Amino acid sequence: MRFTILLLILALQLNAENWPGWRGPHGDGSSTEKAAPVKWSATENIAWKTAIPGEGHSSPVIWGDQIFLITCLNETEERVLICLDRRTGKQLWQSTILKTPLETLHRLNSRASCTPVTDGKLVYVAVMKVDTKKIPAPNVGAQRLITPGSIEVTAFDLQGKRKWSSNIGPFISAHGFSSNPVLYRDLVIVNGDHDGDAYIAALDRATGKLRWKTPRENKTRSYGTPIIRTIDGREQMILCGSKSVASYDPATGKRHWIIDGPTEQFVASMVYNGQYLFATGGFPERHILAIRPNGRGNVTETHIAWRERRGASYVPSPVVLGDYFLIVSDAGIASCFDAAKGTRHWMERLGGGHSASAITANGLAYFVSDRGITTVIRPGKEFEVVAKNDLKESSSSSPAISQGQLFIRGHKHLFCIGK
């Protein structure tokens, strides 16, 4: 019996993985862990619950026994990086990223929406450095004044010591700031889509020195995070935004291909199932696209495999699991598609608005509502709810999974689910 228990513990440890950045180890919300919790409540199956100071929608990232997230202390105008002990929820340290005035923003955004990324040596964060001189907001319906600024990328070691900071360029948006850095080889890459001269920039991970900077097609705010994949032997960094869907070489910033539109602004990240890239957005029109990823140049007329309008999301990112593509709209209407054909198997209301991006683990999909209710679904041709779990606290952040536990940031607390 003891030997069996030891084998079980060893198997769980071998299966455990870090959640190092936005949407996890693969950038698409998927986890390979087999022991993720399925059922909980505000009081049941909660390992710990820790109050988080300030405000922010930054999602937690986990490396080993350390959790990292960003928050904004409005009273002191500080954007800070917080580190917690994964085992206990105790705060280990807090480091100021930047002290800067509070920017104007959309009511659903926060001043600490960027999710950090770590390679286990350094933690990389992006925040907005704010200019106090307001300007008329570009690209809006009702005219108003907003705070312009620039993007500041900073690296900390795992003890909270600042290693470098680099300002990569201007940022102007009536909706405020959010840009999740991603890692590629020895680079940290940040999307700078905004209502000015938009760009994507890559910095040296060790020094913060600019390695490349590529201008974007249009001057339009968007908040998509790139995903990086090797497809048919070609390294591709793909993202929605700037009135387009586009692929770049992450080593150089050179563009491979582009699809015009299909709308103006994007927030959700893309996913890839080995056959198609899937995009969803945005504003003012909403679309779901399945894209063949092997193009060159402008592939607007040639590489869209299928398209759907109903049930598209603006903010929440989708997931793929086996033969299925799953998505929840901002209004909380979930859909399951045949990923290859674009046939919709079902469309059901989950309840409440949704901002968080979905995740998958052990064959299940997790959707967290703005009210903090997680609907766990088994993908298939029929709609099957496995569990519905209410934390009794609103949430605007995306969940994370690591070492058999689920982490959800509410508006006041970080919850560790699964004992």
N, C-alpha and C positions, 0 to 999 in steps of 0.2 A: 504493500500500500504506500509506504513512504517513498519507495523507488518510483512508483507511478506518479505521485504528486510532484516529485523532483523533475521528472520528465515533462510534466505539464507546465511547470514553472519555466523550465528551460525553453520549451517550445514557444511560450508566450514571449519570453525575452528575445528570442531569435526573430520573432515576427514583429517586435516593436520597432517603430520608426519615428524619426523626428518629423516635425511639421515646420520646416525652416523659413517659410515665407508665405506670401499671398496664395491661397488655395492649395497649400501643401507641397509635398516633395515633387509633384509633377506639374504644379501650376494649374491643375484642372479640377481640384476638389476631390480627387480620388485618393483613397487610402487602401493599402494592402493588409491592414490589420484585421484579424479575425475575431477579436474579442471586444469590439466596440459596444458600449451599452446601447440598449434598445428601449428600455422603459425606465422612467424616473418621474419625479414630481418636484415641487419646491422643497420638499422635506425628505423624500425617499431617494436612495441611491446617490446621494450627494456626498462626495468625499470631503469637500470644503467649499466655502464661499467667502470671498475676500472683497471688501470695499475698495474701489478704485477711486482715488482722488480726481477731482476735475471732471472734464467732459471729453468724450472722444468716441469715434466709431472704429478706430484702429482694431483690427482683429489680432488675437494672440498668436504668437509663433513660439515653437518649442524646440529646444535643443538639449537633449539629455534631461537634466533635472532643472533647467532654467526656462522660464517663460518671459517673453519680452512683448511689450505693447507700449503705445504712445498715448499720452493724454495732454489736455490743455488746462492749465491753471489760470482761469480767467482773471482772478484778482491780481495776480502778479504778471500776467501776460507772458507766461512761460509755456513753451512746448517741451515736454519732458519725456524721457525714455525710462520706463519702469521695468525692473527685473524682479520676478517672484520665484520662490521655490516651488517646483512642480509638485513635490510630495506633500507640502503643508499649506501652500498658499501664502506663506509669510513673505513680505517684501524684503528683498535682499539689498537692493540699492535703487537710487533714483538719480538720474543725471539730466541736467538742463541741456536741451538741444539748442534752443534759441530763445532769447527774450525779444519779442517783437510785438507791435500793436496788434489788436484783434482785427482780422480781416472781415470784410462784408462777405456774406455767403447765402446760399439757398437754405431755406428752413429745414430741409432734410439732410443737409451736410453738417459737418462739424469742423472744428479747427484742429482736429487731430485724427483725420480719417486715413492717413497713410499707414499701411501695414509694413512693419520692418521686414528685413530679410537677413539671414545669418548663414555663414559657412562654417560655424563652429569655432571660428577664430575672431571674427569681427561681426558686429551688428550694424547694418546700414539702414539709414532712415532718410526720408525726404520731407521737408516742411517748407512753408512759404515765408519768406522774409518780406515783411509788409512795409510799403511806402505810405506814410501818413497823409500825403497830398492826394486827395481823391480826384478821380477823373470821370467823365461821362462813360457809362457802361456801353461797350460796343456789342452789337449783335443781340439786342434785346427788343421786346415789344414796347414796354413802358420805360421811358427814359428815367435814369436814376444815376446817382454818383456811387462809385465803388472804389475800393482800395486796390491799386495795382501793386506789384511786387516782383519777386524773383524766386527761383527754386534753389534751396540750400540743401545739399546732400552731405551727411555727416556719418563718419564711422566711429564706433566705440568698440573697445575690447569687452570681453565678457565680464569684467569687473567694473564696467561703467566709465572707464577712462577714455576721453576723447583722443582719437588718433589722427584724424584730419577732417577738414570741412572744405567744401568746394561749391561755389556758386556757378550754376550751369547756364543761367540765362533768365530772361524776363518771363513773367507769368501774369496774365490779365484774364479774369473771368468773373462774371456777375454771380456765379454759383460757388465761388470759393475754390479751395485747392484740395486735391487728393491725387497722389501718384505713387503707386507701389513699385519700389525698385525690384529688379530681377537680376539674377547672377548668371553669367556665362563665362566659362573658363576663368580668366583673370580680370574680368570686367564686371562692373555694376552698371546696369542700364536703366535709364529713367525716361519715361514718356513725358514730353513737355507740350502736349497739345493745349492750345489756349487761343484766345481771341486776339492774337497778334501774330508775330512771326513764329509759328509753331515749329517744333523740332523734336527729335529723339537724340539723347546724348549718352555716351558711354565713357565711364571713368575707370582708371586703373584702381583695382580693389585695394592695393597696398598703399598707394600714395594719394589717391583722389585726383590725379592729373587727368585732364581731358584727353581721351584717345581718339574719339571721333564724334562728330555732331552732324546730323542729317536733317535738312529742312523738310517739313511736311508739306503736303500738296496744297492745303487750304489753311486759312487763318480762322479756325473754329475750335472752341473748347470741346474736349472729350476727356474721359477718364478711364479708358480701357488700359488694362495691363497686358503686356505682350506675353505670349507663350512661345517657347523655343522647342523646335522638333527637328530631327534629322529625317527627311522624307526623300526617298529614292536617292540617297547619298548626298543630298544637298541640305546644308544647315539653313533653317528658316526661322525667323522671328516674325510672328504674325500678330497683328492687332487691328481692332476697329477704331476709327476715329478720324477727325479731319475730313469728314464727308467721304470716307472711303474705307475699304478693307484692303490691307497691304501687307506684303511680305518683304523682309529685308535679310541681308546677310548679317548676323549678329556680330561677326568679327570685324566688319568694315563699315556697316551702315548703308551699304549699297542696296538699292531696291531690286527685288526679283520681279514682282508683279503687283498689279493694283486692280481693284474693282471700284468703279465710281459709285458713290452712294452706298447703300440705297436710300440713306437718310442723312441728316446733318450731324447729329450729336449721338455719341455712344457712351455708355458706362460699363456695361457687362464685358467680361473677358470671354475669349473664344475657347472652344474645346476641339479635340481631334480624336477620331476613333480608329485611325489607321487607314481609313478610306477617304473620309471627308473632313474638312474643317467646318465647324458650325459657328455662325455668328448670329447674334440677336441684338436688336436695337430698334428704336432709339427715340429721337425727337427731330422733327415733328411727326414723322411717320414711323411705324414699327414693322419690322420684318424679321423673319427667321430665314437664314440662308444656309444651304449645304454647298460647300465649295470644293471643287477638285483642286488639289494643292500643287499641281505640277506645271503651272503656267509660267510664261515670261511676258513682260510688257503689260499692256492693258488687256485684261481677260474678262471684261465686263460682259461681253456677249457670248463667251465661249465656255466659261468654267463654273457657272452656277448649275449644280445638279438638280436641286429642287428649292422651292421657295414657298413660304407660308406667311400669312399676315395675322391670322387670329391666334391669340394666346402668346404673342411675342412679349418679351420683357425688355425693360429699359435699364434698370439697375441690377436685378439679380442675375448672376451668371448661371448657365445651365450645366448639366452633367451628361456624360454618356456612360452606359453600363451594358456590356454585351451588345445585343442587337438594338438597344433602345436609346433614344435621345429624350431626355426629360428636362422640363423647364417649368418655372412658375412665373406668372406675370406679376407686375407690381401690385395688382389688385388681388392677388392670391389665388388665381385660377391656374391649376397645374395641368400639363398635357404630357402625354407619352406618345412618341412617334416611332415608327419603324425607321431607324437611322438611315438605312440604305435607300428606301423608297420614298420617304416623306409622308407615308400614310399615318394618319392620326388614329391611335388605338382608343384613346379616351381623353376627355377633357372634364375636369371636376374642380369645384370650388373647395379650397382648403380652409378658408376663413381668415379674414383680416388681411391687411396689407403685408407685403413682403419686400424687404430690402436686402436681406442676407443672400449670399450665393449658396447654392446647394452643395452638399458633399455626398460621397458614397463610401460605404465600407461593408464588407462581408455580404455583398449582393443586395444591399439595401440603399435607398436614397433618403437623405435627411433634408427637410425644408423647415427653416426657422422663420416664424412670422415676426412682425414688428411688435407683437404682444408677448413675445417670448414663448410661444407655443411651437413645439417641434412636431411635425407630422412625418412619421417614418413610413415609407412606401416600398413595397416590393414591386419592382418594374415587371411589366408583363402586358399582355393584351387586355387583361381585365384590371380594373382599378382595385387595388388591395392595400388598405391601411393596416400596417402591422401594429402601430402604436401612435398615440397622441399624448404628448408630454408637456405640461404647463409649468414653467418656472415662476409664474406670477410676477414677472418683471419684464418690462419692455426691452427690446434689443434692436440695434441697427447694425450689428457686426456679424461677420461670417464665422461659423464654428470651426474648430480645429480638433484633430484626433491625434493622440500620441500615447503609446505604451498602454493601450487598452482603456484609455479614458477620453472623454469628450469635454471640450472646453468651450463655453459660451460666455461672451461678454455681454452683460446687460447694461442698462444705462447707469447703474450704480455699483454693480458687483461683477466680479469674474467668478463663474461657477466651474468647478471641477466635478464632472459626473462620472460615476463608476468607481466602486470601491475595490 
